[in-house]
């Protein structure tokens, strides 16, 4: 049973598997970036200073801190 499952897994073409893996990875990467951006926006909103993400990054750059 296990050998049959392994044979089916390796029967998939390698370029197809690599392409599928790349798509899944890129989707995960983009989703995590959007999620972190949203968390940052919420943190800035509730930090008490107010302002938008653009204003926050502008302040960081004016202070000489790399973002």
TORGULO-223248 format. One line per 8 residues: for each residue x, z, y of N, C-alpha, C. Coordinates in steps of 0.05 Angstrom, whole numbers, plus 32768, in hexadecimal, padded with zeros to 4 digits. Last residue first. Layout:
TORGULO-223248
X,Z,Y,X,Z,Y,X,Z,Y; ...
***
This chain:
TORGULO-223248
8114,808E,8407,80FC,8095,83F7,8101,808E,83DA; 8148,80B0,8428,813F,8098,8419,8127,80A0,8408; 8144,80CD,8466,8143,80D1,8449,813A,80B8,843C; 8141,80CA,849C,815A,80C1,848F,815B,80C6,8471; 8114,80D2,84B7,8125,80EA,84B3,8140,80E2,84A5; 80FC,80A1,84B2,8106,80A9,84CC,8119,80C1,84CA; 80ED,80A3,847C,8101,8090,8484,810D,8098,849F; 80C6,80CB,847E,80DD,80CF,846D,80F4,80BC,8476
80A1,80B3,84A1,80AE,80CC,84A8,80C8,80D0,8498; 8091,8088,8481,809D,8083,849B,80AC,809C,84A4; 8078,80A2,8457,8091,8094,8452,80A0,808E,846B; 804B,80B7,8475,805E,80C9,8466,8079,80BB,8461; 8032,8089,8487,803D,809C,849A,8052,80AE,848D; 8023,8073,8455,8035,8065,8467,8042,8077,847C; 8000,809A,8442,8019,8095,8434,802D,8087,8446; 7FE6,80BE,847B,7FE4,80AB,8465,7FFF,80A9,8458
7FD0,8100,8490,7FDF,80E7,8492,7FDB,80D6,8479; 7FDD,8146,8481,7FCC,812F,8486,7FDC,8115,8487; 7FF3,8176,8477,7FFE,8166,848E,7FEC,814F,8495; 7FDD,8189,844A,7FD7,8197,8463,7FE1,8188,847C; 7FDF,8171,841A,7FF7,8181,8422,7FF2,8190,843C; 7FB8,8150,8409,7FB2,816C,8407,7FCA,817E,840F; 7FD0,811E,8411,7FB7,8124,841E,7FB2,8142,841F; 7FFC,8121,83F0,8001,811F,840D,7FE7,8127,841C
7FE3,8122,83BE,7FF4,8138,83C6,7FF9,8138,83E4; 7FC9,80F0,83BE,7FB9,8109,83BD,7FCA,8121,83C7; 7FF6,80CF,83BE,7FE3,80CD,83D4,7FD2,80E6,83D5; 800D,80DD,838D,801C,80E2,83A6,8009,80E1,83BE; 7FE6,80CB,836A,7FED,80E7,836B,7FFB,80EE,8385; 7FE9,8094,8375,7FD1,80A3,837B,7FD6,80C1,837C; 801C,8089,8362,8016,8084,837E,7FFD,8093,8387; 8015,8095,832D,8027,80A6,833C,8022,80A2,835A
7FF0,806C,831F,7FE9,8088,831B,7FFB,809A,832C; 800F,803E,8329,7FF6,8042,8338,7FEE,8060,8336; 8037,8047,8303,803E,8045,831F,8025,804B,8330; 801A,8044,82D3,8027,805E,82DB,802F,805E,82F8; 800A,800F,82D4,7FF6,8024,82D5,8002,803F,82DD; 803C,7FF5,82D1,802C,7FF1,82E9,8017,8008,82EB; 804D,8008,829E,805D,800D,82B5,804C,800B,82CF; 8025,7FF4,827C,8029,8011,827E,8038,8018,8297
802D,7FBD,8283,8013,7FC9,828A,8016,7FE7,828E; 8061,7FB9,826F,805C,7FB3,828B,8041,7FBF,8294; 8057,7FC7,8238,8069,7FD7,8248,8064,7FD2,8266; 8034,7F9D,8229,802B,7FB9,8227,803C,7FCB,8239; 8057,7F72,8230,803D,7F73,823F,8033,7F90,8240; 807F,7F7D,820C,8085,7F7B,8228,806C,7F7E,8239; 8063,7F7B,81DB,806F,7F94,81E4,8075,7F94,8202; 8056,7F45,81DA,8041,7F59,81DB,804C,7F74,81E5
808A,7F30,81D7,8079,7F29,81EE,8063,7F3E,81F1; 8099,7F44,81A5,80A9,7F4B,81BD,8098,7F46,81D6; 8074,7F2B,8184,8075,7F48,8186,8083,7F51,819F; 8082,7EF5,818D,8067,7EFF,8193,8066,7F1D,8196; 80B7,7EF4,8179,80B1,7EEE,8195,8096,7EF8,819E; 80AC,7F04,8141,80BA,7F15,8153,80B6,7F0E,8171; 806D,7EFF,8122,8084,7EF1,812D,8091,7F03,8141; 805C,7F2A,80EC,8057,7F22,8108,8070,7F15,8113
806E,7F3F,80BE,8066,7F23,80BD,8060,7F18,80D9; 8076,7F74,80C3,808D,7F63,80C7,8086,7F45,80C6; 8043,7F86,80B7,804F,7F8D,80D1,8066,7F7A,80D7; 803C,7F76,8082,802B,7F6A,8097,8037,7F6F,80B3; 8063,7F95,806A,8066,7F78,8069,8055,7F6B,807F; 804D,7FC8,8073,8067,7FC1,807F,806B,7FA2,8080; 8020,7FC4,8054,801D,7FC9,8071,8037,7FC1,807F; 8038,7FBF,8022,8027,7FAA,802B,8023,7FAC,804A
8051,7FEF,801D,8062,7FD7,801F,8051,7FC0,8029; 8025,8012,8019,8037,8014,8031,8047,7FFA,8034; 8011,8000,7FE8,8000,8000,8000,8011,8000,8019
***
